[in-house]
């Protein structure tokens, strides 16, 4: 692997990490390079590092001494496109390993994943069990699931025959389908808004940001990962997380990964902190960034060894 970097304003450092299969992943880093703790934020499907902007800024304000690393998955944001066959969760787990080995080769790390990012974190844990409690000292799973995505909520649509037809059309005519995608995003915008943002009123800025991130994601990237979601099962990773402080957070109005997924994950992890943000949808990190940052802050405190471990509890956040 290799890395190149540039310095940008506002203490943001940008880098490009080349994976072993030659895909350049875009990295953004904040805070001191010699920080005692590195927090890695892993975004969701069809999103990019900008989805973490408000949470990241809140964390930087609360924990100025921590180093925060964000990166774009392959085929997302500023990262390079990759062969369609590599768009699956096992590969994303390996990509996360490449990022950590390059930008945080030493020192304790807290992994924070939203949606597909949470699945990536669970995959990484399963692939690298020896690092849990050693290199990895804390994990946050936000609006995500360990299995059964196609069994509840909007995830059930993954089983519909139209999804297979859609994927086949993308393979045969990706350019045509890309144009159709841009039109479809406008047509289905109200449905997408309901699915992602729950029953709260969300600012126009947040909706514009979410729509921009979705529209910018190539159709091949969008379609190829759907198959991985249908068969995803990393419940084997959950017991390993009992070794370290773990946060499980979701919105009560999440239609993409309903709260039942979070409850099941928290039940499988001893001493986990289960937080449900009342009224928030799947895009809880955009809707309620301060609440999310507050919960992550508690995780960082626990990961730093401050305070005694307590049993799992549920906090309803208005």
N, C-alpha and C positions, 0 to 999 in steps of 0.2 A: 504494500500500500504506500501511498505518498500523500503529502499535504502541502498546500500552498495557501498563503494568507495575505490579507490586506487590512489596513486599519481604516475604519470609517468613523464619522462623528458620534458623539454621545457614548463614548466608551464601548462601542460595538466593534468586535473583531470578526472579520469574515474569513472563512477558509473553505477549501475544497479538498475533501478526502477521497482518494481513489480506492475503490474496493478491489478485492483480488480478481474480480471478473471485469475490471476496467470501467466501472460506472462511477462518475464523479458525483459525490454527495455534497450539497451546499450546507455549510456549518455557520452558525452565528454564536458568538461567545461573549459573555458579559461578566464583569467582576474581575477580581485579582486572579492572575494565573496561579499564584501560590496559595490559594484559598485552602482552608482545612477541609472543606466539603464541596463537592461538585454535584449540582442538580441538573439532570438531563431531562428535558421536556420533549416528549415524542407525540407528534400530531396524528390526527385521524385520516380516514379515507377521503380523498378528494380535497384535503385541506393543505396547509403549509405552515411554516413557522409563525406566520403572522397571526394564526389563530390563538397563539399564546401571548400576544402582545400585552394585553391588560393584566393577565395573571403574572407574566414575567416582570412587568414594571412594579406591580404590587409587592412581589417577592423581593425585588431589588431594593425597594424602599424599606421593607421590614428587615431584610438580612443583607446589608451592604457588603458583608465580608464573604458571602458565598459566591462561588462561580456558577453561572447558569449557562448551559449549553443547549441550543436548539438546532435541529437539522431537518432538511426536507427528505422524505423517503424517495427512493428511486421512482422516476416518472412523475414526481410531484414538484411543484414550486420551481425553485432554481436548480434543482438536481437534474442530472441527465436522464434521458429516457433509457430504457433497458429492454432486452428481449422479452417478449410477452410471456415466455415460459418461466421467467424469473419473478413474475408478479404473484408471489404467494408468501405466506407468513413465515415459513421456515427461512426463506431468503432474507426477510426483513429482520429476523433474529440475528442472522449472520452479519447483516449490515450494521446493526446496533453494536455488535462486538467490534467491528472495524472502527466505528466512531469512537468507542470508549478506549480502545487500545491506542488510538492516535492522539486524541485530545485530552484523555485522562488516564494515562498508563499507570499512575500511582495515586494513592489516596482513596478515601471512602467516597462512595457514589450513592445518590438517591435517584431512582428512576421514577418518572411520572409519565403515565401514558393515558391519552384520551382516545376512546373508541378503538379504532384499529391500532392506535399507538399502545393502548393497554394490552391488546392481543399480542403486539410485538414484544412488550415487556414480559408477558407470561411465557412466550415462546423462548425468549432469551433465558429466562430462569430455568426452564426445562432443559435447554441446551447446555447450560453452565451451572449446574447445581452446586458445584464446589465453591462458587463465588458468593453464594448467599450467606451472609453473616461474616464474610471476610471483606471482599471488595465492595459488594452491594450491601449497604447498611439500612436501606429503607426503600419501600415501593408504594406508589400511589396508583390505583386503578380507577379511572374516572370515566363514567358513562360507557362502560364496556361489558364484556361477558367472557366467561371461560369456555363456554360451549352452548349449543342449542340456539344459535342465532336465528335459525329458520323456524323455531318453534313458537315464537311469541312476537307480538307487536308487528311493526311493519316488516320485520325480518321474515315473516311468513311468506312475503311476496317472492322471496328467493326461490321458493319451490314452484312458482308459477311457470308454465311452459314458455311464456313470453320472454322470460329472462334468458333461457337457452337460445331462443330465436334471436334475441338482441345480441348475444355474444357471437353467434354465428355470423350475423350481418356485419358486425364490427371486424371480424377476421377477414371477411370477403371484401368489404368496401370501407376501410377505416376513414378515408377522407370524406366520403359522402356522409357517413354517420357522424363525423365531427361537426359538419354543418347542421345536421339534423339535431344534434345535441344542443347547440346554442339556441335553436328555436324552441326545443322542448323545455329548456330551463326557464324560458319566459312564460310558456304556457302553464307549466306546473309549479310556478313560483309560489302560489298560495298554499299548495299541498306541502311543498318542501318547507315553507315557513312553519306550518303547523307541526310537522314531524320533528323539526329541529328545535324550535323555540318554546314548545309547551304552551301554557295558557297565560303567560305574562305579556305585557306590552313591552316590546323591545325597540330600542332606538333605531332610527333609519340608518345611522352609521354602522351599527352592528349587522343589520340585514344586508346592507350594501357590501360590507366586507365579506360576509359569508357567501353571498352570491358571486362575488368576484373570484373567490377561491375555488368555488365549484366550477364556474365557467371556464377557468384557466386550465383545469385538469384535462389532459388529453383523453379522448374517448377510449383509447386502447387501455390506458391505465385504469380508468373507471370500470370498464367491463371485465377486465382480466381478473381483478381481485375478487369478484363476486363468487366465483367457484370456491375460492379458499374459505370464504365466510361460511359456506354451506356445510363444510366438513370440519370446521375448526373445533378442536377439543384439546384444551390444555389444563384440564382439571388436575392433572398429575403435578402441576407446578404449585398449586395452592397450598398443600401441606408444608412445602419448603419455606413458604413465606411466614410460617409461624415462628421461624428463627429470628425474624427481624420486625421492627415496627412497620405496619402496613395500614394504609388508608384505602378504604373503598368508598367512593362518592358517586352519587347520581342525582338526577332531577326526578321529582315525583311524577312529572308529566312527560317523561322520556318515552316516546313511542318507538324509537329505533332499538334501544336496549332497555326494556322496561325494568323497573326497580327490582323485580324478582331475581334478575341476574345478579345484581349487586348483593342482595340479601343472601343468595346461595353462596357467593364467593366469600363473603364475610364470615358465614357460618363455618366454612372450611378452613379458616385461618385463625388460629388462636391469638387473642389479644388484639384483634384488628379493630380499627376505628371506622365504624360505618356511619356515614353522613348522608342524609337525604335533604336536598335543597328543595323546599316546598314550592311547587308551581313551575319549576325550571324544566326545560326540555333537554334534548340530546346535546345541544350546544351550550351546556351549562357554563363552560369556560368563557364564553362570550357574553352570556346573560348575566352571570353573577361572579365576575372575576375576583372581587374582593372576598366573597365567601369561600371561593375555591382556594385562594391564596392563604386565607386564615387557616383552613384545614390542612393545607400543605405545610404551613408554618408549624402547626402542632406536630406534624410528622417529623419535620426537621429537628425540632426540640427533642423528640423521643429518640431519633436516630443519633443525636449528639450525646445521648446518655444522660440527659437531664430529666429528672422525674422518674417515679416508679412506674412499672408496667401495670396497667389495669385491664380488666376484661373488656370485651367488645361492647360498645354502646352505640345507641342511635341518637343522633342529634337532628331535630327538625329545625331548619334554618328558614326563617320567613323572608 
